[in-house]
């Protein structure tokens, strides 16, 4: 369990790093930054209805959860997700946001 928790912290921290580095100030992560007390998910706020982007993600094999109308919950699960998975997911999200908005403006 200790190893899974360590991987969970690392995966979620890596996800946070990639989101903030790829989207810059165009993204708002709602999940508290206290890595020791958060789970393996990040809630990301968008300035629009998230469902069209979530559908595009699902069509590309990326499964996220939503809190309608504009929050996407991304959960890299340590039992079966890798750092490569997280990297790929963030790139797919960026591509779909740019495709939908014409820019990387998420908020």
C-alpha positions as CSV (number, residue, x, y, z in Angstrom):
1,X,0.0,0.0,0.0
2,X,2.8,2.4,0.8
3,X,4.3,2.0,-2.7
4,X,0.8,2.6,-4.3
5,X,0.4,5.7,-2.2
6,X,3.8,7.0,-3.2
7,X,3.1,6.3,-6.9
8,X,-0.3,8.0,-6.5
9,X,1.3,11.2,-5.1
10,X,3.9,11.2,-7.9
11,X,1.4,10.6,-10.7
12,X,-1.0,13.3,-9.5
13,X,1.9,15.7,-8.9
14,X,3.2,15.0,-12.4
15,X,-0.3,15.6,-13.8
16,X,-0.5,18.9,-12.0
17,X,3.0,19.9,-13.3
18,X,2.1,19.0,-16.9
19,X,-1.3,20.8,-16.8
20,X,0.3,24.0,-15.4
21,X,3.3,23.9,-17.8
22,X,1.2,23.2,-20.9
23,X,-1.8,25.4,-20.2
24,X,0.0,28.1,-18.1
25,X,-2.4,30.6,-16.6
26,X,-5.1,29.3,-18.9
27,X,-6.0,26.6,-16.5
28,X,-7.4,26.5,-12.9
29,X,-6.9,23.5,-10.7
30,X,-9.6,23.4,-8.0
31,X,-8.1,20.5,-6.0
32,X,-6.1,21.6,-3.0
33,X,-2.3,21.6,-3.5
34,X,-1.7,19.7,-0.2
35,X,-0.3,16.5,-1.8
36,X,-0.3,14.5,1.4
37,X,-4.0,14.9,1.9
38,X,-5.5,14.8,-1.6
39,X,-6.4,11.7,-3.5
40,X,-5.4,10.7,-7.0
41,X,-7.5,13.2,-8.9
42,X,-7.4,16.8,-9.9
43,X,-10.5,18.9,-10.7
44,X,-9.9,21.3,-13.5
45,X,-12.1,24.3,-14.1
46,X,-13.0,25.4,-17.6
47,X,-14.8,28.6,-18.8
48,X,-17.3,26.6,-20.9
49,X,-19.4,23.5,-20.9
50,X,-16.9,20.7,-20.6
51,X,-19.1,18.0,-22.1
52,X,-18.1,18.5,-25.8
53,X,-14.4,18.2,-24.9
54,X,-15.1,15.2,-22.6
55,X,-16.8,13.4,-25.5
56,X,-13.8,14.1,-27.7
57,X,-11.5,12.7,-25.0
58,X,-13.7,9.5,-24.7
59,X,-13.5,9.1,-28.4
60,X,-9.7,9.0,-28.1
61,X,-9.7,6.5,-25.2
62,X,-9.3,9.0,-22.3
63,X,-11.9,8.5,-19.5
64,X,-12.5,11.4,-17.2
65,X,-15.3,12.4,-14.9
66,X,-17.2,15.6,-15.1
67,X,-19.0,17.9,-12.7
68,X,-21.4,19.8,-14.9
69,X,-21.2,22.2,-16.3
70,X,-17.5,23.0,-16.4
71,X,-15.3,20.9,-14.3
72,X,-13.2,18.0,-15.6
73,X,-11.9,15.5,-13.0
74,X,-8.8,13.7,-14.1
75,X,-7.7,10.7,-12.0
76,X,-4.4,8.9,-12.7
77,X,-4.9,5.7,-10.8
78,X,-1.7,4.1,-9.6
79,X,-2.8,0.5,-10.0
80,X,-3.0,0.8,-13.8
81,X,-1.9,4.2,-15.0
82,X,1.7,5.1,-15.9
83,X,3.6,8.3,-16.2
84,X,3.5,7.8,-20.0
85,X,-0.3,7.6,-19.7
86,X,-0.5,10.9,-17.9
87,X,1.8,12.6,-20.4
88,X,-0.3,11.3,-23.3
89,X,-3.6,12.3,-21.7
90,X,-2.4,15.9,-21.1
91,X,-1.3,16.2,-24.7
92,X,-4.6,14.8,-25.9
93,X,-6.5,17.2,-23.6
94,X,-4.4,20.1,-25.0
95,X,-5.0,19.1,-28.6
96,X,-8.8,18.8,-28.0
97,X,-9.0,22.2,-26.1
98,X,-7.1,23.9,-28.9
99,X,-9.3,22.1,-31.6
100,X,-12.5,23.2,-29.8
101,X,-11.5,26.8,-28.8
102,X,-8.8,27.7,-31.3
103,X,-6.4,28.2,-28.4
104,X,-5.3,26.6,-25.1
105,X,-7.6,28.9,-23.1
106,X,-9.3,26.5,-20.6
107,X,-10.5,29.2,-18.3
